[in-house]
Every structure is written in C-alpha cells, then in structure tokens.
Amino acid sequence: MAGFSEVIQTMGAMIIFSLILLSANRMIIRNTHMEVQGELEQEVVAIAQNVIEESRTKEFDEYSQAAAPPDSIPGDFTSPSNLGFELAADTTTDDQNGDGKVERSEFDDFDDYNDWQDSVSTEHGEFKIWAKVFYVDPDTFTKASNRTTFKKIQVFVQNEFLKKGQTDSLQKYHLEFIRNYYAD
C-alpha cells in the first residue's frame, strides 16, 4: 500500500509541475509577442516620422515656391479640392516618369503627399503607408473646407503582423503634423 501512495504523490507532483511549465510557457510566449509588437511599433513610428520629416522640407504650397510670396495669402494657395501631386503641363500620365506611379522624390510641396500611398519592405516585413493632407482651422485645428495658412498631414502605416488584440483586423497607426505657412 505504501508503494501506491508514492505513485499517487509522484503523479500529483508531475501534474503540478506540468501546470507550472504551461504557465511559464504562456508567459514566455506573451512576453515574446509583446517584444515583437514593440519592435514593429518602433518601425511604424520611424517610417511615419520619415515621411513627415521629408514633407517638412518641401514648400508649404505649390504657389509659395516663387521668389516672392503669393499676392493673396491664403487666397492664392491650392484649392482644398486640388491638394495632391500636380501633373506637369506636358505630362499626360499619372506622373512625370510615365510609369503610372508617383514617387515621393517628385514631390515639391507639402500637399503633394495627399492621397499618396506606397509600401516599404524592412527586416520586419512589408509596411503599407499612405497619407492625407488638408487645411485646418487655425483656432480648432480641425479639418477646414477653405484655404488657411495651416495644413495637416496624417501618415498612416499598417503591417500584417500588427493586429487589434486577438482579432484578425489590422491595426492602423497614424502620426500627424500641423504645418503653418508663417513658421517656415
């Protein structure tokens, strides 16, 4: 009978040890997932920040590129409905290279980034990027339907491995920057 109780105790110890191992394994997997998520989020921020910093080096508006400022500020700026990449006068395709894709290197002003999209491949996978640019009200910094001296760029980034919780929907990250014509 004594041998039987030792077997029961051994089995009980093995069950407890197995539960401890399963719990430790879940914790290791969760920590690894959080570490990978953190690295991907850092990559997202770096990609979006790169686009924002590049956009800040461009002129505020297509019509503010001349040596003299526009006659009417903000009246001579690009219409809100026309924000985006401007086609050259002699271009009949979507871009100046004629390959159907507009490259960021072709942008010459801040609002050229409006409706631009691309993808970037890094060691962490493929990231889909797109941007929106619009005028903002100088008092509320909300989207304005008319020309102002403020424009906002929103840069959105997605990656197939960045998901909302346990669901299958992709997490969409975005960074934004408000630019003032007079702050250039």
N, C-alpha and C positions, 0 to 999 in steps of 0.2 A: 504494500500500500504506500510505503514511503517513496518508492520509485515513481508511482503515479502522480503524486503531488509535485514532485520535482519536474516532471514533464509538463504539468499544468503551469507551474511557475515559469518555466522556460518559455512556453508558448505565450504566456501573458507578457513576459519581458520582450519577446520578439514583436508582439503586436504593438506595444508601447513604443519600442524603438522604430518600428515601421512608420507609426504616426508622426513621430518626431522627424524622421527623414523626409516624409511627404511635406510636412510643414516647412522644413528648411528648404526643400526644393522649390516650393511655391514662392517663398521669399526671395530666393536667388533669381528665379525667372522674373518676378515682378521688378526687382532692382535692375536687372539687365535690360528689361523693357523700358524702364524709366531712364536709364542711361542712354540708350539708343534714341529714345524720344527727345532727350535733351540735346544730343548731338545734331539731330535733324532740325530741331527748332533753331539752334545756333546757325545752321546752314541757311535756313529760311531767312533769318534776320540779316545775315551777311549778303545774301542775294538781293533782297529787297532794298537794303541800305545802299548797295552798289548802284542800283537803278536810280534811287533818289539823289544820291550824291552826283551822279552823272547828269541828271536833269537840272540840278542847281547850277551847273557850269554853262548851261545854254542861256540864250537871251530869253527875257520874260515873254516876249511875243514876236511874231513874225514881223510886225510893223515897228518894233522898237530896236531893230537891228541897224538902222541907218545911223549915220554920224550924229544927226540932230534928232532929238526926241520927237514923237508924233505931235502934230498940231493940237489934237484934242485927246486928252488923257482922261478917262479910259475910252472915250468915244471912237478913237481910231484903232483900237485893238481888235483882234479877230472876234468875229461874232460867236456867241456861245454855241450856236449850231454848227459852226465850222471848225471847232477845235479839233486838232489832229494833224497828221502829216500832210503837208501841202505838196501837191504834184507840181513838178517843174512845168513851165509853159509849153515846152516841146516834148513832154512825156505823155504817152497815150496809155501806158500800162499802170499798174498799181504802184510802181516805184521807179526810181531813177536808173536802176541797174537792168530793168526789163525782165527780171526773173520771177516776178509776181510776189516777192516777199520784201517787205520794208525792213531794213536793218537799222539798228539804233545808231550806227555810225553816220547815217544820213540825216539824223535829226539836227536841226539848227536852232530850235526854240523849245521852251518848256512844254508847251501844249502839244507838241508833236507826239508825245507819249500817250495821248488819249487814244483809247481803243487798240493800242499796240499789244501784241502777245507773242510769246516765244517760249522755248523750253531750254533748260540748261542741264547738262549732264555733269555730275560730280561723282566723287567716290561714294557718295551716299545715295546715288540713284538719279533719276530724272525728276526735275522740278519744272512744273508749268508756271509761267509768270504772265501776268497781264496788268495793265494799268488803265486808270481813268483819270482824266484831268478836267476840272471845271472851275468856273468862277465861284468865289464865295463872298457872302455878305461880310463887309468889314466889321460889323457890330456883333453878329451872332456866329460867324464862321460856318454857316450852313450854306448849302448849295444855292447860288443865285441864278436867276434866269436872265440877268442882264450883265453887261460888262462892268467889271470893277478893277481895282488895282491889286486884287488878291486872287490867286489861283491855288487850288489844292490838287496835289497828286496823291492818288491812292494806288499802292502797289500790292497786288495780290499774289500769293505763292501757294501752290499745292504740291504735295508729294504723295505717291501711292501708299507709303508706309505711315503717314500721319493721319490717323483716323480719330473720329469723335468717340471717345470711350471704347466700348466693345462693339459698336455698330460698324456697319460696312461703309458708312458715308465718310467721305474725305473731309478732313479739317481744312478750312480755308483761312490762311493767315493774311493779315494785311497791315502794312505800315503806311502812314500818311505824313505829308509835309505841306505846310501852307507857305506860299511864297508871296512876297509883297514887291510890287514894281519899284517902289522907292527904296527898298532895302538892298538893292543890287549894288 
